[in-house]
């Protein structure tokens, strides 16, 4: 599937998204592995970052595209053919989530090879962080995985410890922005105007994962 836009005198430009492409949230996208024929489409997203969830080296032509558009690459090498150890999978997903929820990295594209299992696990854990009910998390995972749905992935998402992640991210503030909001997205502000009742914020804990004074809020 592609999108045709008006081009120059040489003809129209066809914008072809990567396989399994979709928007997760405003500023967050997911897909399978982008090929050169997808670069023109990716350029329209104005990406700042890519989260790559495979252990294989990134192709040079893809790296050149990132360099030419000042896009940062964050790689978390999760094995696809062989089942990774639970500890290494948890570490990779936690690390990827820290990058994903930092809105200074947005717009961001998450991808693995097919955009199904590893990408689905990361998005599923993000949904748990957003307090989605488990049935909705599973439904979204299965929508993209299709017939290739893995029970091991669903068990991982179900048992992933969100509380532990929240305790690790002292700079992240989760604020409830109103039931039924159509926009579930991350907001960034230089100053915190309100803190949750159960979160003790002080100057030292206001440093984000990069060591700067910043706060974030998550619309759920």
Secondary structure, DSSP 8 states (H G I E B T S, - for coil): -EEEE--STT--EEEE--TT-EEEETTEEEES---GGGHHHHHTTT-SEEEE--SS---HHHHHHHHHTT-EEEE----SSS---HHHHHHHHHHHHHHHT-GGG-SEEEE-SSSSHHHHHHHHHHHHHTT--HHHHHHHHHHHHGGG--HHHHHHHHH--HHHHHHH-TTB------TT-S---EEEESS-----TT----TGGGB-TTSSB-EEEE--
